[in-house]
Structure formats: C-alpha cells, structure tokens
C-alpha cells in the first residue's frame, strides 16, 4: 500500500480503492451471508504439484507469515488467505493429499468458519483436544510422510521442534521435512499474484524518534556484549526491528510503516576495549526504495552501508564462511546472533554450526519508549480524541435522521476522513472494525465495502480503530448504543467495564508479567459465567506496528515470558462476544510508569498504568447496580479527564462539543 507517503487526500482514496479491491477479489458475496470462496480447484492444483516427482510431499504447510515473520503482510504474501479464503491475521494451513486443515485461535473461530468452504476443517486451537499444527504433523501423519515447507516462511525453531517431537514420539517411520525452493501456492496463484511493493523509505526525524541511529547501534552493542560468547554479528529480519533501529519508515505493508529489508550489525570482537565503538551495519533494501530517497545515506551516516535486498543470501553465506575461517582454531562457535523468529533459510545461509538463535535484543530496546516517544503517545492520542468525538457525534446525528442509512463501511470511511484532517497523520494503524449487531461478535471483523450491514440505532455498535501519526500510534475501541440497550447488553457491557477498570487501576511489583494480571480483566465476567477468547492487551509500536512484543497481557504462556516494565506501552481491552447477537469491547492505550507506594516490599519497586486514550466511555451501557463506589468514581473521573483534554480543541465543532459534554456527564 502507498498511503504512508502520499498526500492525505490521496492517501484515503488509495487505501480505500486497494482495500476494496482486495476484499472484492477474495470474497464472492456478502460477509454477513456467505463469505466463502470455492477452493476446490486451487486445492486440486496444489495436490497435483505435491505429487510431482520433484516435490513428492504428503503434506504442505502454508503459514500466515511472510519471509520476515510479519503478523500483517503485503497482499503478495497472503498465501494462506488465497488458498483457504480465511484472511484473519493468525492461522496456519496444512494440506495433505486428502485433507485441508486450518489452525487458528479463538479470535477467529467465527470468522474462519464463515469464510472457508466445505473443503476445510477448522482446528480451534486452545480448545481441549485440539493440537497445534506442529503436534498434528508429528502425531497424525502416516509413518515416512514427507512434509513440504517453504524454508523462508518456517522458523528454525519450528523445524527443530518437529524433528525433536518425532524423536520423542518414537514413530514407526521417520517423517521428513522437505524444504522446497519454489513456493507451491505461488505457482498456482501465478500471474494473479500481486507484485511485491517497493515504496519509498524515508527517515524519521530525531525530534520524533528521540534517539539517533548511532546511539541505538551503541546501545545494541552494549546489550549483547554480556552474551557468552559475545556475538560478532547480529542478523535482523523483523521489519519493525529494522525500521526502529535505523530511524526509517516505509509503506510496503498496509497500516504498518515498514519496508522490505534485512540488516546485519557487526560488533567489535570481545577483546576490544569498547565493544560499542565502531559498531557498523549493512542494510539491505529494494533498489527502488534506495533510488527514491537521495538523502537516505546521509541520514544513516557512515556507520551504515546500503546494499540490494536480494544480496542478503550471498552476504550471509560469505559471513558464515568468514567467521569459520577466522575463528576455527580458537574453538569459538555460535558467534552470529540470529532472532528466534528468523526463517530456517536465514539460519541455513549462515550455518547452524555458528548461529546462536535467541530472542532479538531489539524487541526489549524498542518496547521501552524514551521520553520523546512517550510524550508523542500522549499528544497523538489527544489529537485522535478530536477525530473520535467528531465521528461518534456525526454518527449519532445521522442515525437520528429519518430515513438516513449509514453502512459500516461508510462509518469507517468517515472516521478516517476526520483523522486525515489531523496534524502529523500518516494513515490508519489497522483496518477499522466498524461493526453493528451480530457483526460485533466477529472479533476482527472488517466490513465489505460492496455489501455490508447498515448501522442500526437499536443495535450495539462496536468500533475498533487506530491511526499512525509521526509522533505515535493509536488503537482504541468503544462500544455504543444509540437507542435503548437491553438489560443483557447493559449487564455484559458493565462486566467488561469492570474488568477494564481493574487493569487500569492496577499497581504491581517489578517483575510482574501480563500473564499474572490477565485474570483481573476477567474476574467480573467470570462472576456471570462469561469470558472472551483473546488476550487482554498487547504492546504498541511508536509510529510502527500496532501489535508489538515482547510483552502483553493474556492467558497464553508467552505472556509470562516478558515482565511489564516502566516505559512500555500496552493496551487494555477486555470484551464479551455473544455470537449472532452483539459484541462489547473497551480498549485504551496505557503507559507503564513507576509509582510511589507507602512501602517497597523486597525493594522491587512498583508500577502502575497511565491511560492516554481520550474518548468517553458510554454510561448508558452501565448497569449502576453492579458497580462499586470506586468503579463509579473511576468512570466519572475518566470521562471528566476526557472532557478537560478534548473540549478546548472542539470549539469550532458545536455538534462534537455538545455530544462530548453529554457523554462526559457524571453518573
């Protein structure tokens, strides 16, 4: 997509056309009635390729990610969506000679079941008795099966886990992973497959990033210097890691200001007096991206060399050979640090023998924002609050007009229009979830521009949206009822609110993970026998990906791996989804801060949350008989804070100002 570097008006038109084009290409009819496409012909052709002598595989793995392990990908990399019809952001397809299985998590159970045809079996990961796709391959395929993979899309850890699991299971015959040099889905997709984007790469001014490239390279060198052995080189494959390290942004993937690239950082040997000095890097970019910005080399400085994107493979092979020849007689190994999310192909290019596969040190460096970035989050969310007030007031007025109809898509477009008029706006941070009634129960719903529901005054309306600004990224969800909510709707919405308040009000010691506090968001729902099938919160990038690790708040054990730390950003978004009826979610973005407490047990230090999202929470949906005095105080204080921050900025919009005043009234 190109909306990050075009003018604001052109940006909206471009992203609208491209988004509509993709949805029209993927789906054949209304997402409310029949969201499926026929995959029979595609699967027949894929199985024919699987049987060919040069391939000869019994199963083929089609993951969601691209060659950089990206969660959100360019249209040319949407192989799993193309072969299956399911276009959610998470999932893995396994195609055997007689079965087609889709493994995905609870966010997408409903969406996947609606989008896939009868060729596919939905594997609901997380439910009792449902294996992961890795376990399925290990335990359910016949002995001596050959499993076809694209080594640029499968991580070294996944390939290793499959091998170790097979050994542990002591299967009768050995199953074999077969790396194929040609992606079989690409062959079938053929000329219809979109070209790879090659948009401009632009420097992000230090007044927004808060730190120079040189400083980041030196901090990275210091961070890895304690490794044993200290690495000589570090291979970067994640696009947001690269964008952050080099203070660059792009628009190769819709909603994510990143660009296709690889990088290798070279460190001084451990015996050097200061390993942070003379840290250098090689950045691999697509040729078109290099040619469009003449001052890119000037912005990066002499420490960074630029080479063509496709040159990474030979460079890594040469790097591996050089490390072996230089240190072979010193008995040192594992001197090239490779992220655990890097592909098998990357590890093989360097060589498994000298690769130290570990979590990327950049994920933590990037997650802890500096003071400039934190202030950018505060200011960008205040501006975002202006657009939200203008949109929700506009929508309420339109729904109150006799005979006026606003579709979910039209609502999303109007919200984007209001955002596009704000200073420093660069585009949306994800596809707006504008959902009325039963569509709100589809957790990651996206309206079809050609045929979607009309927003109804007597139904709950859930809107999850966000924007990219030069100084920050926003992500906010609000649930509204523009008529009279039912008692059930009020009760469930109140339980969600209570969970939201519990997280927002939390104080916890350093070392606490999001896994530990996740249950606080669910306690009120559990009291009514309810729950939700997604995490409570995720990290957010600074003018980068709206989903950012390594931390989060959730029930998955991965949320227990990274403690919450001061300076991190995390969302707070409990919800409830009544299939076929409605959905409720309340989402704010939080900054994690140090907090003073009367005591400091164990000298750990304590943390709390600072909410930066500025949009009122509707009190009409609150069952006041359920909430405590403290919860009522929290709600009134929050809405009052929104009024104080946003109302002075709406003096030229009487409709939005009156609406904001109404919604911020105390209860």
Buried (B, 14 or more C-beta within 10 A) or exposed (E): BBBBBBEBEEBBEBBBEBBBEBBEEBBEEEBBEEBBBEBEEBBEBBBEBBEEEEBEBBBBBBBBBBBBBBBBBBBBBBBBBBBBBBBBBBBBBBBBEEEBBBBBBBBBBBBBBBBBBEBBEBBBBEEEEEBBBBBBBBEBBEEEBBBBBBBBBBBBBBBBBBBEBBEEEEBEEEBBBBBBEEBBBBEBBEEEBBEBBBBBBBBBEBEBBBBEBBBBBBBBBBBBBEBEBBBBBBBBBBBBBBBBBBBBBBBBBBBBBBBBBBBBBBBBEBEEEEBBEBBBBBBBBBEEBBEBBEEBBEBBEEBBBBBEBEEBBEBBBEBBEEBBEEBEEEEBBBBBBBBEBBBBBBBBBBBBEBBBBBBBBBBBBBBBBBEBBBBBBBBBBBBBBBBBBBBBBBBBBBBEEEEEEBBBBBBBBBBBBBBBEBEBBBBBBBBBBBBBBBBBBBBBBBBBBEBBBBBBBEBBBBBBBBBBBBBBBBBBBBBBBBEEBEEEBBBBBBBBBBBBBBBBEBEBBBEBBBBBBBEBBBEBBEEEEBBBBBBBBBBBBBBBBBBBBBBBBBBBEBBBBBBBBBBBBBBBBBBBBBEEBBBBBBBBBBBBEEBEEEEEEEEEBBBBBBBBBBBBBBBBBBBEEBBEEEBBEBBBEBBBBBBEBBBEBBEEBEBBBEBBEEBBEEE
